[in-house]
Amino acid sequence: MQIRDGIISAHMKLSQGGDRVVVIGGGDGRTAVAAAKQVGSNGSVLIFEGGDRSYRQIEHLLESKGLSTTCSVHHAVVGPLIDVYGGDCQQALSLPPEDLPLCDILELDCEGSEIEILRRLCIRPRVIIVEIHPFLFPEEPEWVLNRLGELGYRIVYRSGHDGIEIDHDECLEFLSRSRIYGGIMLRNGATTPVVVAAVLDQKR
């Protein structure tokens, strides 16, 4: 079986037709395309990408895939500027986390900025997908997991970057070890960074 990207696998499990998706850190655009396929023509995907090179690459990809009506991309950094690797971000707009639009799915792949975004988040999407980078923030490695719980979310998916699923204990081990060593691999082949997806607990 082909192994998928962890974020893409999370979208395939949790994104639904008609969903509004917000992506923070568009990268090469693959996760946005996957999300767009899941939400269909009745849904939408809004992408914020800080690197100018990645921003242009995503624009071209969306056009080539015929997804320009479903997806839109903005050259912008959400929250603190920590590690934007997709080119120059000098001309990018700055969007406070408090100003993120309402959505059903929030994807955070933003190289350490996930901490401040989750700390200041005002919206409550149905699903939050986070790629966690403990070596890029000073808080404890499990901070994101704890914060999701504080916000009323229940984690339903955990994997390595490559989409190989892991359990709770493996997730904690991954986070702790990647704080020290950066890129690591578990015995089952899963590699860092960790990806988690959480759903809003409607009972709370």
Buried (B, 14 or more C-beta within 10 A) or exposed (E): EEEBBBBBBBBBEBBBEEBBBBBBBBBEBBBBBBBBBBBBEEBBBBBBBBBBEBBBBBBEBBEEBEBEEBBBBBBBBBBBBBBBEBBEBEEBEEBEBEEBEEBBBBBBBBBBBBBBBBBEBEBEBBBBBBBBBBBBBEEEBBBBBEBBBEBBBEBEBBBBBBBBBBEEEBBBBBBBBBBEEEEBEBEEEBBBBBBBBBBBEEEE
